[in-house]
Amino acid sequence: MNTEQERRQFRKRLVDLSNVELMRWLFLVNLTVKVETELLAFHALFDSEATLEPAPDTSQLAGIQLLIASEMKKRSNASAKAKRKLLPIEGEEHNYANHAQANGN
């Protein structure tokens, strides 16, 4: 996912996933990042010439994590907005108008 077009295509695939599938992918990517981190630590302990610079795959995993997390946040925000929209109950419009007039609005 080095180019903008690859990221765009990946985002399109994320949109098509269900919430359960999206959570599974996030779990797997997070697990992969943990494994990569442990491998880097292992190499640093036992290989005197090892450097702690992340491998190219590690940076790609971080990008995938961010894309999945942003998709989940977008869905969560959309869900929260839908829940906040209240349907007016019959006769309440009048009460809102009276309340607005009483408060000087």
C-alpha positions as CSV (number, residue, x, y, z in Angstrom):
1,M,0.0,0.0,0.0
2,N,2.6,2.4,-1.1
3,T,0.5,4.5,-3.5
4,E,-2.6,6.5,-3.1
5,Q,-4.4,4.3,-5.5
6,E,-3.7,1.2,-3.5
7,R,-4.9,2.9,-0.3
8,R,-8.1,4.1,-2.1
9,Q,-8.8,0.5,-3.3
10,F,-8.2,-0.8,0.2
11,R,-10.6,1.7,1.7
12,K,-13.3,0.6,-0.8
13,R,-12.8,-3.0,0.3
14,L,-13.2,-1.9,3.9
15,V,-16.5,-0.2,3.2
16,D,-17.8,-3.5,1.9
17,L,-17.0,-5.5,5.0
18,S,-19.6,-6.1,7.7
19,N,-18.9,-4.8,11.2
20,V,-18.0,-8.3,12.4
21,E,-15.6,-8.8,9.5
22,L,-14.1,-5.4,10.1
23,M,-13.5,-6.3,13.8
24,R,-11.9,-9.6,12.8
25,W,-9.5,-7.9,10.5
26,L,-8.6,-5.3,13.1
27,F,-8.0,-8.1,15.6
28,L,-5.8,-9.9,13.2
29,V,-3.8,-6.9,12.1
30,N,-3.3,-5.9,15.8
31,L,-2.1,-9.4,16.5
32,T,0.3,-9.3,13.6
33,V,1.7,-6.0,14.8
34,K,2.3,-7.5,18.2
35,V,4.1,-10.5,16.7
36,E,6.3,-8.3,14.5
37,T,7.2,-6.2,17.6
38,E,8.1,-9.3,19.6
39,L,10.3,-10.6,16.7
40,L,12.1,-7.2,16.5
41,A,12.7,-7.4,20.3
42,F,13.9,-11.0,20.0
43,H,16.4,-10.1,17.3
44,A,17.6,-7.1,19.2
45,L,18.3,-9.3,22.3
46,F,20.1,-12.1,20.5
47,D,21.7,-10.4,17.4
48,S,24.3,-7.9,18.4
49,E,24.3,-6.3,14.9
50,A,20.5,-5.9,14.8
51,T,19.0,-2.4,14.5
52,L,15.6,-1.4,16.0
53,E,14.4,0.3,12.8
54,P,11.0,-1.2,11.8
55,A,10.8,-3.4,8.8
56,P,8.9,-2.1,5.8
57,D,6.1,-4.5,6.5
58,T,5.7,-3.0,10.0
59,S,5.0,0.4,8.7
60,Q,2.5,-1.0,6.2
61,L,0.8,-2.8,9.1
62,A,0.5,0.5,11.0
63,G,-1.1,2.1,7.9
64,I,-3.6,-0.8,7.7
65,Q,-4.4,-0.4,11.4
66,L,-5.1,3.3,10.9
67,L,-7.4,2.7,7.8
68,I,-9.4,0.0,9.6
69,A,-9.7,2.1,12.8
70,S,-10.8,5.2,10.8
71,E,-13.5,3.1,9.0
72,M,-14.7,1.8,12.4
73,K,-14.8,5.3,13.8
74,K,-16.7,6.6,10.8
75,R,-19.3,3.8,11.2
76,S,-19.5,4.5,15.0
77,N,-20.1,8.2,14.4
78,A,-22.8,7.5,11.8
79,S,-24.5,5.1,14.2
80,A,-24.3,7.6,17.0
81,K,-25.8,10.3,14.8
82,A,-28.6,8.0,13.8
83,K,-29.4,7.3,17.4
84,R,-29.4,11.0,18.3
85,K,-32.1,11.8,15.7
86,L,-35.3,11.8,17.7
87,L,-38.6,11.4,16.0
88,P,-41.1,14.0,17.3
89,I,-44.1,12.6,19.2
90,E,-47.5,13.8,18.2
91,G,-48.3,17.1,20.0
92,E,-44.7,17.8,21.1
93,E,-44.1,20.4,18.4
94,H,-46.3,22.7,20.3
95,N,-44.4,22.1,23.5
96,Y,-41.1,22.9,21.8
97,A,-42.6,26.2,20.5
98,N,-43.9,27.2,24.0
99,H,-40.5,26.3,25.5
100,A,-38.7,28.4,23.0
101,Q,-41.0,31.4,23.6
102,A,-40.6,31.1,27.3
103,N,-36.8,31.1,27.0
104,G,-36.8,34.2,24.7
105,N,-35.8,32.2,21.6
